[in-house]
Amino acid sequence: MRRTDLLRWLGFSLLVVALDRVAKYIVVQVLEVGERIPVWPFFSWIHLQNEGAAFSFLSGAGGWQRWLFVVIAIGFSVYLIYEMRRLPAERKLQGWAFALILGGAWGNLIDRIDHGRVVDFVLVHYQHYYFPAFNVADSAIFLGAVAWIVLMFRDARRESSARAEANAE
């Protein structure tokens, strides 16, 4: 792995953090907590404060979960940076996937350390069915995770094909 690749991926992670911070700043300045602005029949801007993790997991746990999520985010960040440093130069897509996840983790980590909760502001819904609100950091984590999973399946398929060809010889 080249140092320039690692710096590019870390720079991209910082860009994700910056976009997340700016979006959350705007939401906090413009909307009161709980205020909702419908944009389309299936999409609204909203200002929510989430003390939990994905889908408000552990949101009502009394405060201890804040530090659990901080430790998890820091630990996973260290793991991702370690993996990014080990990636061969040809594994650029994997690096970008890790960078998305890392940037998203850092974006939410800053909220948790500063405020003990994460600002969520994107609300997708259909009639009275609502998907839990999310933010830029959550979106980056999701996209990075999907890319990582797709790459793992692609790699597994390639390895399976290579084994099949080797056994056929």
C-alpha positions in Angstrom: 0.0 0.0 0.0 1.2 3.4 -0.9 1.2 6.2 1.7 -0.6 8.5 -0.8 -3.5 6.1 -0.9 -3.9 6.1 2.9 -3.7 9.9 2.9 -6.3 10.1 0.1 -8.6 7.8 2.0 -8.2 9.6 5.3 -8.7 12.9 3.5 -12.0 11.5 2.0 -13.0 10.5 5.6 -12.4 14.0 6.8 -14.5 15.3 3.9 -17.4 13.1 5.0 -16.9 14.4 8.6 -17.0 18.0 7.3 -20.2 17.4 5.2 -21.8 15.8 8.3 -20.8 18.6 10.6 -22.0 21.3 8.2 -25.4 19.6 7.7 -25.9 19.0 11.4 -24.9 22.6 12.2 -27.5 23.9 9.7 -30.2 21.7 11.1 -29.5 22.7 14.6 -29.6 26.4 13.6 -32.7 26.2 11.5 -35.0 23.7 13.2 -36.1 23.2 16.7 -35.8 19.7 18.2 -38.8 17.7 16.9 -39.6 20.3 14.1 -40.4 18.7 10.8 -40.4 20.3 7.3 -42.1 18.1 4.6 -40.3 18.3 1.3 -42.0 15.5 -0.7 -44.8 13.1 0.2 -42.1 10.5 1.2 -39.3 12.8 2.5 -39.0 15.4 5.3 -36.3 17.3 7.1 -36.5 16.9 10.8 -34.4 17.7 13.9 -34.1 14.8 16.2 -31.5 14.0 19.0 -30.7 10.3 19.1 -28.9 9.1 22.3 -28.8 5.6 20.9 -27.2 3.9 17.9 -28.8 2.7 14.6 -32.6 2.7 14.8 -32.4 4.4 18.2 -30.9 1.2 19.7 -30.3 1.8 23.5 -31.6 5.3 23.3 -33.3 5.1 26.6 -30.6 3.3 28.5 -29.8 6.1 30.9 -26.6 7.6 29.5 -24.0 4.8 29.9 -24.5 3.8 26.2 -22.9 7.1 25.2 -19.5 5.9 26.3 -20.0 2.4 25.0 -20.7 3.8 21.5 -17.6 6.1 21.9 -15.4 3.1 22.7 -16.8 1.1 19.8 -16.3 4.0 17.4 -12.7 4.5 18.5 -11.9 0.8 18.4 -13.5 0.3 15.0 -11.7 3.4 13.7 -8.3 2.0 14.8 -9.2 -1.3 13.1 -10.2 0.5 9.8 -7.0 2.5 9.7 -5.0 -0.6 10.4 -6.8 -2.4 7.5 -6.4 0.6 5.2 -2.6 0.6 5.8 -2.5 -3.1 4.9 -4.5 -2.8 1.7 -2.6 -3.6 -1.5 -2.6 -0.7 -4.0 -5.0 -2.5 -6.3 -7.7 -2.6 -3.6 -8.7 1.0 -4.0 -12.5 0.3 -3.9 -12.0 -1.4 -0.5 -10.1 1.7 0.7 -12.9 4.0 -0.4 -15.4 1.8 1.4 -13.4 1.9 4.6 -13.0 5.6 4.2 -16.8 6.1 4.0 -17.3 4.0 7.2 -14.5 5.8 9.0 -15.8 9.3 8.1 -19.3 8.3 9.2 -18.0 6.9 12.5 -16.0 10.0 13.2 -18.9 12.3 12.4 -21.2 10.6 14.9 -18.3 10.1 17.4 -17.9 13.9 17.5 -21.6 14.3 18.4 -21.4 11.7 21.1 -18.4 13.2 22.7 -19.6 16.8 22.5 -23.3 16.3 23.3 -23.9 12.7 24.3 -26.3 12.2 21.3 -26.3 12.4 17.5 -28.3 14.8 15.4 -30.5 13.1 12.9 -32.4 15.0 10.2 -33.4 12.9 7.2 -36.8 11.3 7.5 -38.1 8.9 4.8 -41.7 7.8 5.1 -44.7 6.4 3.4 -48.1 7.3 4.7 -47.8 6.3 8.4 -44.7 4.1 8.0 -41.5 5.8 9.0 -37.9 4.7 8.5 -35.8 5.9 11.5 -34.3 9.3 10.9 -30.6 9.4 9.9 -27.8 11.8 8.9 -24.9 12.2 6.6 -22.6 10.1 8.8 -25.2 7.3 8.9 -25.5 7.4 5.1 -21.7 7.2 4.7 -21.5 4.2 7.1 -24.3 2.4 5.2 -22.8 3.1 1.8 -19.4 2.0 2.9 -20.8 -1.2 4.5 -22.8 -2.1 1.4 -19.7 -1.6 -0.7 -17.6 -3.7 1.7 -20.1 -6.5 1.6 -20.4 -6.4 -2.3 -16.6 -6.5 -2.5 -16.5 -9.5 -0.1 -19.0 -11.4 -2.2 -17.1 -10.5 -5.4 -13.8 -11.7 -3.9 -15.5 -14.9 -2.6 -16.9 -15.6 -6.1 -13.5 -15.0 -7.7 -11.8 -17.3 -5.2 -14.5 -20.0 -5.9 -14.0 -19.7 -9.6 -10.2 -19.9 -9.3 -10.5 -23.0 -7.1 -12.9 -24.6 -9.6 -10.5 -23.9 -12.5 -7.6 -25.2 -10.5 -9.5 -28.4 -9.7 -10.6 -28.8 -13.3 -6.9 -28.9 -14.5 
